[in-house]
Amino acid sequence: MALVLEQINVEGLAQLSYIVGDDKAGVAAIIDPRRDVDVYLQRAREIGVRLIASVETHIHADFVSGSHELKARMGVPIYGGKTEDYQFDVHQLQEGDKIHIGSVTLRALHTPGHTPEHISLLIYDSKQGEEPFGLFTGDTLFNLDVGRPDLLGGGTEKKLAAQLYHTLFDKMLPLGDRIEIYPCHGAGSACGKSIGDRRQSTIGNERIFNPALQERSESEFVEWIMSEMPEPPRHYARLKKVNAKGAPVVGCPPTLQPLTPDEFQQKMQEHGSD
């Protein structure tokens, strides 16, 4: 074996993260980790890999990122897109930058539209040739939908919508129909208008069935995507600030020290029995 590629779904949030790496080399990365990172640490132990990178495709607004938790607990370095909005130490990836994970390589594409700093990650496996076989699309391209350009607000909506158009039609579609796509969300997430049920797709499938990828001019696309846009969830703005600053580290649950019967009775009397 060599290639590791596993998707982890957070029920209720429709949030998708990924463990990707090379079990022969004993290394892996996490893409868009959730805050409860025990699932990654446990799976890494089971596979027998060391986590060497935590990659955020963008500054998330719908869930608290687990990148800081991984860094605090395992020393895993954090990677993200290029922006001054990050208020912590992050390796900022620009177009073409690569992360090598044994026989697996991730190459960054700057894919603005949902957010200005958004990156997507092409995945290469040296055992499958020199061409990429998949793309981690973050919140840019989903099954039957694309990322909303209106969540930042502040008058940036149309500018981001135009950027999203060029990301989709000038960068993603030319990658070819065979490219598998691995998004950050499935059905139920408010990061798209109406995300489809499939948690994985291909460029070819989306070219045919995704309404956002039908032939339009830039102005027609902007008008289409901004029409009938639902209200953003109210907590998104607050979570965006939390993730830009870096979420406080929760750490492991504390180990409770044993008490004698007398000590237990004293504690009960001090704090009350309710």
C-alpha positions in Angstrom: 0.0 0.0 0.0 1.0 3.7 -0.3 -1.7 6.2 -1.1 -3.9 7.2 1.8 -7.1 9.2 1.0 -9.9 9.1 3.5 -12.9 11.4 3.9 -14.3 12.2 7.3 -17.9 13.6 7.5 -19.2 15.7 10.4 -22.8 14.8 10.8 -25.1 17.8 11.3 -22.6 20.2 9.8 -22.2 18.5 6.4 -18.4 19.3 6.8 -15.9 17.1 5.0 -12.2 16.8 5.9 -9.6 14.5 4.5 -6.6 12.4 5.6 -4.2 12.2 2.7 -0.7 10.8 2.5 1.6 7.8 2.0 1.4 5.0 4.6 4.6 3.4 3.2 6.5 6.6 3.9 4.6 6.9 7.2 3.4 10.5 6.6 0.0 12.2 6.0 -1.7 15.6 6.0 -5.1 16.7 7.1 -7.2 19.0 4.8 -9.7 21.3 6.5 -9.7 19.7 9.9 -12.6 20.0 12.3 -12.0 21.1 15.9 -12.4 17.7 17.5 -9.1 16.3 16.2 -9.1 13.0 18.1 -10.6 11.3 15.0 -7.5 12.2 13.0 -5.0 11.2 15.7 -6.7 7.9 16.2 -6.8 7.2 12.5 -3.2 8.2 12.0 -2.2 5.7 14.7 -4.2 3.0 13.1 -2.7 3.6 9.7 0.8 4.1 11.1 1.4 7.6 9.8 2.8 10.9 11.3 0.9 14.0 10.6 3.1 16.6 8.9 0.7 19.2 7.6 -2.7 20.7 8.4 -4.1 22.6 5.4 -6.9 25.1 5.4 -8.4 25.8 2.0 -9.6 29.1 3.3 -10.7 30.9 6.6 -13.8 29.0 7.4 -17.0 30.6 8.7 -19.3 27.6 9.3 -17.2 25.6 11.8 -14.2 26.0 14.1 -11.0 24.8 12.5 -8.9 22.2 14.3 -5.6 23.3 12.9 -4.4 24.9 16.1 -5.5 21.9 18.1 -3.3 19.7 15.9 -0.4 22.1 16.2 -0.6 22.3 20.0 -1.0 18.6 20.5 1.3 17.1 17.8 3.3 20.1 16.4 1.6 19.9 13.0 2.4 23.0 10.9 -0.5 24.9 9.4 -0.8 25.8 5.8 -3.3 28.2 4.1 -3.9 30.7 1.4 -2.1 34.0 1.1 -3.8 36.8 3.1 -3.2 39.4 5.8 -6.3 38.2 7.6 -4.5 35.4 9.4 -3.4 36.5 12.8 -1.2 33.5 13.6 1.8 31.7 12.1 0.8 30.0 8.9 2.7 28.8 5.8 0.9 30.8 3.1 0.7 28.9 -0.2 0.7 30.7 -3.5 -0.2 29.3 -7.0 2.0 26.4 -7.8 3.4 25.8 -4.3 3.7 22.1 -3.3 3.5 20.0 -0.2 5.3 16.7 -0.5 3.9 13.8 1.5 5.9 10.7 0.6 4.9 9.6 -2.9 1.9 12.0 -2.8 2.1 15.7 -3.7 -0.4 18.5 -3.2 -0.1 21.5 -5.5 -1.9 24.7 -4.6 -4.2 26.6 -7.0 -5.4 30.0 -6.1 -9.1 29.8 -6.5 -10.8 33.0 -5.2 -14.5 33.5 -5.3 -15.9 32.1 -2.1 -13.2 34.0 -0.3 -10.2 36.0 -1.7 -7.5 33.8 -0.2 -9.1 30.5 -1.1 -6.9 27.7 -2.4 -7.7 24.3 -3.9 -5.2 21.4 -3.9 -4.4 19.2 -6.8 -3.3 15.7 -5.7 -0.6 13.7 -7.5 0.4 10.1 -6.7 3.8 9.2 -8.3 2.6 5.6 -8.6 -0.2 6.8 -10.9 2.0 8.9 -13.2 2.9 12.5 -13.5 -0.6 14.0 -13.9 -3.0 14.9 -11.0 -6.0 12.6 -10.5 -8.0 14.8 -8.1 -8.7 18.2 -6.7 -9.6 19.2 -3.1 -12.0 22.1 -3.9 -12.7 23.4 -0.4 -15.8 25.7 -0.7 -15.4 26.5 -4.4 -17.0 23.5 -6.2 -19.5 21.1 -4.7 -21.7 18.4 -6.2 -24.4 20.4 -8.1 -23.3 23.7 -6.6 -20.5 26.2 -6.0 -19.4 28.3 -3.0 -21.4 31.4 -2.1 -19.6 34.7 -2.9 -21.8 36.7 -0.6 -20.7 35.6 2.9 -18.0 38.2 3.4 -20.4 41.0 2.8 -19.2 44.6 2.9 -19.9 45.2 -0.8 -17.5 42.4 -2.0 -20.2 40.1 -3.3 -20.1 41.0 -7.0 -16.3 41.2 -7.1 -16.0 37.7 -5.5 -18.7 36.4 -7.8 -16.7 37.5 -10.9 -13.6 35.9 -9.4 -15.5 32.7 -8.8 -16.6 32.7 -12.5 -12.9 32.8 -13.7 -11.9 30.2 -11.1 -14.5 27.8 -12.3 -14.2 28.4 -16.1 -10.6 29.3 -16.5 -8.9 27.1 -13.9 -11.1 24.2 -12.8 -12.9 23.1 -16.0 -9.8 23.0 -18.1 -8.3 20.4 -15.7 -10.4 17.8 -17.6 -13.4 15.7 -17.0 -11.6 12.7 -15.4 -10.4 14.8 -12.4 -12.1 13.7 -9.2 -13.3 16.5 -6.9 -13.2 16.3 -3.1 -15.2 19.2 -1.6 -15.4 20.6 2.0 -19.1 20.2 2.2 -22.0 18.0 1.3 -25.8 18.5 1.3 -27.1 20.6 4.1 -24.3 23.1 4.4 -25.2 26.8 4.0 -21.9 27.5 2.2 -23.7 26.8 -1.1 -27.2 27.5 -2.3 -28.3 23.9 -2.7 -25.4 21.4 -2.5 -26.1 18.0 -3.9 -26.1 14.7 -2.1 -22.8 13.3 -3.4 -19.8 13.9 -1.3 -17.4 13.2 -4.2 -17.8 13.9 -7.9 -15.8 14.6 -11.0 -15.2 17.6 -13.2 -17.0 15.8 -16.0 -20.1 15.1 -13.9 -20.3 18.7 -12.7 -19.8 20.0 -16.2 -22.9 18.2 -17.2 -25.2 18.5 -14.2 -24.1 21.5 -12.1 -26.2 24.5 -13.0 -23.4 26.9 -12.1 -21.2 25.4 -14.8 -23.7 25.9 -17.7 -22.4 28.3 -20.4 -22.8 31.9 -19.4 -20.9 35.2 -19.8 -19.3 36.6 -16.7 -22.1 39.2 -16.2 -24.7 36.5 -16.7 -23.0 34.3 -14.1 -22.8 37.1 -11.5 -26.5 37.9 -12.0 -27.5 34.3 -11.8 -25.5 33.4 -8.7 -26.5 36.4 -6.8 -30.2 35.9 -7.5 -32.4 34.3 -4.8 -29.4 34.1 -2.4 -30.6 33.0 1.1 -29.6 35.1 4.2 -26.2 34.0 5.6 -26.4 32.3 9.0 -25.8 34.8 11.7 -23.0 33.0 13.4 -20.8 32.9 10.3 -19.3 36.3 10.8 -18.3 35.4 14.4 -16.8 32.1 13.4 -14.8 33.8 10.6 -13.2 36.0 13.2 -12.5 33.0 15.5 -10.7 31.1 12.7 -8.8 34.2 11.5 -7.4 34.7 15.0 -7.0 31.0 15.7 -9.4 29.1 17.9 -8.3 28.7 21.5 -6.8 25.3 22.2 -9.0 22.9 24.0 -6.5 20.2 24.6 -7.1 16.8 26.1 -9.7 16.4 28.8 -8.0 16.6 32.2 -7.3 13.4 34.2 -9.3 13.4 37.4 -7.4 12.5 40.5 -9.0 9.8 42.8 -10.5 10.9 46.1 -10.8 9.1 49.4 -14.4 8.8 50.8 -13.6 11.6 53.3 -12.2 13.9 50.6 -15.2 13.2 48.4 -17.6 14.1 51.3 -15.6 17.3 52.0 -15.8 18.3 48.3 -19.6 17.7 48.3 -20.0 19.9 51.3 -17.9 22.7 49.8 -19.7 22.8 46.5 -23.2 21.6 47.4 -24.8 18.3 46.4 -26.8 19.8 43.5 
